[in-house]
Amino acid sequence: MDVPRIAIRDPDVNSTSLSLLQRLREDPQAAGWEELVSQYGPLVRFWLKRNGVSAEDADDVAQEVMTVLVRRIAEFQRQRTGSFRRWMRNVAVNCMREHWRRNRHHAKATGGSDLLAIMHQLEDDCSSLTKHWELEHEQYLLGILLDRIRGEFQPATWQAFTLVVIEKLAPSVAAEKLGMTVNAVLIAKSRVLKRLREEGTGLIDA
């Protein structure tokens, strides 16, 4: 899985609501569990494989991570934006460590001291690896949002949004490339960002 390289500096897009988390805590039997697993499972597997867990073990460890998240979701206390991703990272590191302990004498064990170093870095909120982890989390959730809403817009509207917000072109340049007025480009940008904010209310604490 490739994490989309998207950067949208809009606090209302990057800081999504806790509606799914609230539903799960209020109703432990809610169908939202499947949404949580489908939303975060692929990202967790990507992280694990990228950070030293062998491809053949990544699915098992990712399942362990998601199982712990489901079992302990009631313990999670949001303190600020980013609290959930930090908590999820800690759960993932603990599962990686347990995996390493179980497999360190096994012929198929991978990573060795490199995996230990990676885990130590991920436990440090200020490390470069942790910052990269959180950036990928942000980009991944934005990718989910963009995929969900893209079909709601005409191609010209989406292209205008993409050129201005993602590719960072000046509205005048985007307008010239698309044969649109600058005002039309700005309206397109505003419409898509509004929908991103609305759709973002269904995600957990980005």
C-alpha positions as CSV (number, residue, x, y, z in Angstrom):
1,M,0.0,0.0,0.0
2,D,1.3,3.4,-0.9
3,V,0.5,6.2,1.5
4,P,-0.8,9.2,-0.5
5,R,1.5,12.2,-0.3
6,I,-1.1,14.8,0.5
7,A,-0.7,17.9,2.6
8,I,-3.7,20.1,3.3
9,R,-3.0,22.6,6.1
10,D,-6.6,23.1,7.2
11,P,-7.2,22.4,10.9
12,D,-10.8,21.5,10.3
13,V,-9.7,18.8,7.9
14,N,-6.6,17.5,9.8
15,S,-8.4,17.4,13.2
16,T,-11.4,15.2,12.7
17,S,-14.1,14.5,15.2
18,L,-14.5,11.6,17.6
19,S,-17.9,10.5,16.3
20,L,-16.8,6.9,15.6
21,L,-14.9,6.6,18.8
22,Q,-17.8,7.9,20.8
23,R,-20.2,5.4,19.1
24,L,-17.8,2.5,19.9
25,R,-17.5,3.5,23.6
26,E,-21.2,4.0,24.0
27,D,-22.2,0.8,22.3
28,P,-19.5,-2.0,22.5
29,Q,-21.6,-4.1,20.1
30,A,-21.8,-1.4,17.4
31,A,-21.0,-2.2,13.8
32,G,-18.5,0.6,14.0
33,W,-15.9,-2.0,15.0
34,E,-15.8,-3.2,11.4
35,E,-15.3,0.5,10.3
36,L,-12.4,0.9,12.7
37,V,-10.7,-2.2,11.5
38,S,-11.2,-1.5,7.8
39,Q,-10.1,2.1,8.3
40,Y,-6.9,1.5,10.2
41,G,-6.0,-2.1,9.4
42,P,-4.3,-1.4,6.1
43,L,-2.3,1.5,7.6
44,V,-1.1,-0.6,10.5
45,R,0.0,-3.4,8.2
46,F,1.9,-0.8,6.0
47,W,3.6,0.6,9.1
48,L,4.6,-2.8,10.4
49,K,6.1,-4.0,7.1
50,R,7.9,-0.7,6.7
51,N,9.3,-0.8,10.2
52,G,10.9,-4.2,10.4
53,V,8.2,-6.8,10.7
54,S,8.5,-9.4,7.9
55,A,5.7,-9.5,5.3
56,E,4.7,-13.0,6.3
57,D,4.2,-11.8,9.9
58,A,2.7,-8.4,9.3
59,D,-0.9,-9.6,8.9
60,D,-0.7,-11.5,12.3
61,V,0.8,-8.6,14.2
62,A,-1.6,-6.1,12.6
63,Q,-4.5,-8.4,13.7
64,E,-3.0,-8.3,17.2
65,V,-2.9,-4.5,17.1
66,M,-6.5,-4.2,16.0
67,T,-7.6,-6.8,18.6
68,V,-6.0,-4.7,21.4
69,L,-7.5,-1.5,20.1
70,V,-11.0,-3.1,20.1
71,R,-10.5,-4.6,23.6
72,R,-9.1,-1.5,25.2
73,I,-10.9,1.3,23.4
74,A,-12.9,2.1,26.6
75,E,-9.6,2.9,28.3
76,F,-8.6,5.6,25.7
77,Q,-8.9,9.1,27.0
78,R,-8.6,11.9,24.4
79,Q,-6.5,14.8,25.8
80,R,-5.8,16.7,22.6
81,T,-5.7,16.4,18.8
82,G,-3.5,13.4,17.9
83,S,-4.1,11.5,21.2
84,F,-5.7,8.5,19.4
85,R,-2.9,8.2,16.9
86,R,-0.3,8.4,19.7
87,W,-2.2,5.7,21.7
88,M,-2.5,3.5,18.5
89,R,1.3,3.9,17.9
90,N,2.0,2.7,21.5
91,V,-0.2,-0.3,21.0
92,A,1.5,-1.1,17.8
93,V,5.0,-0.8,19.4
94,N,3.9,-3.1,22.3
95,C,2.7,-5.7,19.8
96,M,5.9,-5.4,17.8
97,R,7.9,-6.0,20.9
98,E,5.9,-9.0,21.9
99,H,6.3,-10.4,18.3
100,W,10.1,-9.9,18.6
101,R,10.2,-11.6,22.0
102,R,8.3,-14.6,20.6
103,N,10.4,-14.9,17.5
104,R,13.9,-13.7,18.4
105,H,15.3,-17.3,18.5
106,H,13.3,-18.4,15.5
107,A,15.0,-18.8,12.1
108,K,12.4,-16.6,10.5
109,A,12.7,-13.8,12.9
110,T,13.6,-10.6,11.1
111,G,14.9,-7.2,12.1
112,G,17.1,-8.1,15.1
113,S,18.7,-5.1,16.7
114,D,17.4,-2.9,13.9
115,L,13.8,-3.7,14.9
116,L,14.6,-2.9,18.6
117,A,16.1,0.5,17.5
118,I,13.0,1.2,15.5
119,M,10.8,0.4,18.5
120,H,12.8,2.7,20.8
121,Q,12.4,5.5,18.3
122,L,8.7,5.0,18.0
123,E,8.4,5.3,21.8
124,D,10.0,8.7,21.6
125,D,7.3,11.3,20.7
126,C,10.0,13.7,19.4
127,S,12.0,11.3,17.2
128,S,12.1,11.8,13.4
129,L,10.6,8.3,12.9
130,T,7.6,9.1,15.1
131,K,7.0,12.4,13.3
132,H,7.2,10.6,10.0
133,W,4.7,8.0,11.4
134,E,2.3,10.7,12.3
135,L,2.6,12.5,9.0
136,E,1.8,9.2,7.2
137,H,-1.2,8.8,9.5
138,E,-2.5,12.3,8.5
139,Q,-1.8,11.6,4.8
140,Y,-3.6,8.3,4.9
141,L,-6.7,9.7,6.5
142,L,-6.8,12.5,3.9
143,G,-6.5,9.9,1.2
144,I,-9.5,8.1,2.6
145,L,-11.5,11.4,2.6
146,L,-10.5,12.3,-0.9
147,D,-11.4,8.9,-2.2
148,R,-14.8,9.1,-0.6
149,I,-15.9,12.4,-2.0
150,R,-14.2,12.6,-5.4
151,G,-17.2,11.1,-7.3
152,E,-19.4,14.0,-6.0
153,F,-17.6,16.6,-8.1
154,Q,-17.3,17.4,-11.8
155,P,-13.8,16.8,-13.2
156,A,-13.1,20.5,-13.6
157,T,-14.0,21.2,-10.0
158,W,-11.8,18.4,-8.8
159,Q,-8.9,19.4,-11.0
160,A,-9.1,23.0,-9.8
161,F,-9.0,21.8,-6.1
162,T,-6.1,19.4,-6.8
163,L,-4.0,22.1,-8.6
164,V,-4.5,24.7,-5.9
165,V,-4.7,22.7,-2.7
166,I,-2.5,19.7,-3.3
167,E,-0.1,20.8,-6.0
168,K,0.0,24.3,-4.5
169,L,-0.4,26.3,-7.7
170,A,-1.6,29.9,-7.6
171,P,-5.3,30.2,-8.4
172,S,-4.4,32.3,-11.4
173,V,-2.1,29.6,-12.8
174,A,-4.7,26.9,-12.2
175,A,-7.3,29.0,-13.9
176,E,-5.1,29.4,-16.9
177,K,-4.3,25.7,-17.1
178,L,-8.0,24.7,-16.9
179,G,-9.5,27.6,-18.9
180,M,-11.5,28.8,-15.9
181,T,-11.8,32.1,-14.2
182,V,-9.9,32.6,-11.0
183,N,-13.2,33.0,-9.1
184,A,-14.4,29.7,-10.4
185,V,-11.2,28.0,-9.2
186,L,-11.6,29.6,-5.7
187,I,-15.2,28.4,-5.6
188,A,-14.2,24.9,-6.6
189,K,-11.5,24.9,-3.9
190,S,-14.0,26.1,-1.3
191,R,-16.6,23.5,-2.2
192,V,-14.3,20.5,-2.0
193,L,-12.7,21.7,1.3
194,K,-16.2,22.1,2.8
195,R,-17.0,18.5,1.9
196,L,-13.7,17.3,3.3
197,R,-14.6,18.9,6.6
198,E,-18.0,17.4,6.6
199,E,-16.7,13.9,5.7
200,G,-14.0,14.2,8.2
201,T,-16.5,14.1,11.0
202,G,-16.8,10.4,10.5
203,L,-13.1,9.7,11.3
204,I,-11.3,9.4,14.6
205,D,-9.1,12.1,16.0
206,A,-6.7,12.6,13.2
